């Protein structure tokens, strides 16, 4: 039996001009490679975090205190808001606030009495 070549075009039967040639891949160029992303403008190693945090902590913000608007550093506003949340009964705020106060008291004690501690060890 000889095969008859039919030029029927339809589902699963592309035209002969659209069929792959023998020995040719279906996608000769392949999938395009992923483009490299541009370097971000802000690179953490180029900007010291300590200075960034310090500048943001000292940035003036405006808050309301009763009927008045008061300007203060952002760090003071955050500590004030934390204290208010602790007073209102927030357990995480209370724990955080007390930990901060305790750490500051310990730092102050060590700083004030470091000379006495050093002399007593000798």
C-alpha positions in Angstrom: 0.0 0.0 0.0 1.2 3.4 -0.8 0.4 6.4 1.5 -1.5 9.2 -0.1 -0.4 12.6 1.0 -3.4 14.7 1.7 -3.3 18.4 2.3 -6.1 18.5 4.8 -5.7 21.3 7.3 -7.4 21.3 10.7 -6.9 20.4 14.3 -3.6 18.6 14.7 -2.9 18.9 11.0 -0.9 22.1 10.2 -0.3 23.1 6.7 2.9 21.7 5.1 4.6 25.1 5.2 4.1 25.2 9.0 5.3 21.7 9.7 8.8 21.1 11.1 11.4 20.1 8.5 13.2 16.8 9.1 16.1 17.2 11.5 15.0 20.7 12.6 14.1 21.4 16.2 10.8 22.8 17.2 12.3 25.9 18.7 15.7 26.6 17.1 16.4 29.8 19.1 15.3 28.2 22.4 13.7 30.0 25.3 15.2 33.5 25.8 17.5 33.9 28.8 16.3 35.8 31.8 17.4 39.5 31.7 19.8 40.6 34.4 18.1 42.9 36.9 19.6 46.4 37.3 21.5 47.0 40.6 19.3 48.7 43.1 20.0 52.4 43.7 20.3 51.8 47.5 22.9 49.3 48.4 23.1 48.5 52.1 26.9 48.2 52.1 27.2 51.7 50.7 25.1 53.4 53.4 25.9 52.6 57.0 22.8 51.5 58.8 23.8 53.2 62.0 23.9 56.6 60.4 20.6 56.0 58.6 18.9 55.0 61.8 20.4 58.0 63.7 19.2 60.5 61.1 15.7 59.0 61.0 15.6 58.9 64.9 16.4 62.6 65.0 14.1 63.6 62.2 11.5 66.1 63.6 7.9 65.0 63.5 4.8 66.9 64.5 2.4 65.2 67.1 -0.7 66.4 68.9 -0.6 66.9 72.6 -4.1 67.9 73.6 -5.1 70.9 71.5 -1.5 71.8 70.6 0.8 70.5 67.9 4.3 69.7 69.3 7.4 69.1 67.2 9.8 66.4 68.6 12.4 63.9 67.3 10.9 60.7 65.9 12.5 58.6 68.5 10.9 60.6 71.3 7.5 60.3 69.6 7.9 56.5 69.3 8.9 56.1 73.0 6.0 58.4 74.0 3.5 56.3 71.9 5.0 53.1 73.4 4.5 54.5 76.9 0.9 55.4 76.2 0.2 52.0 74.8 1.8 50.5 78.0 -0.4 52.7 80.2 -3.5 51.6 78.3 -2.7 48.0 79.1 -1.0 46.5 76.1 1.1 43.6 77.4 3.7 43.7 74.6 4.1 47.5 75.0 4.4 47.1 78.8 7.1 44.4 78.4 9.0 46.4 75.8 8.8 49.6 77.7 9.9 48.1 81.0 12.8 46.3 79.2 13.9 49.6 77.7 13.8 51.4 81.1 15.6 48.5 82.8 18.4 48.5 80.2 18.8 52.2 80.4 19.0 52.1 84.2 21.7 49.4 84.0 23.7 51.4 81.5 23.4 54.5 83.7 24.4 52.5 86.8 27.5 51.0 85.0 28.5 54.4 83.6 28.2 56.2 86.9 29.9 53.6 89.1 32.4 52.1 86.6 35.2 54.0 88.3 34.2 52.6 91.8 33.8 49.0 90.4 37.3 49.2 88.8 38.9 50.4 92.0 37.3 47.8 94.2 38.6 45.0 92.0 42.2 46.2 92.5 
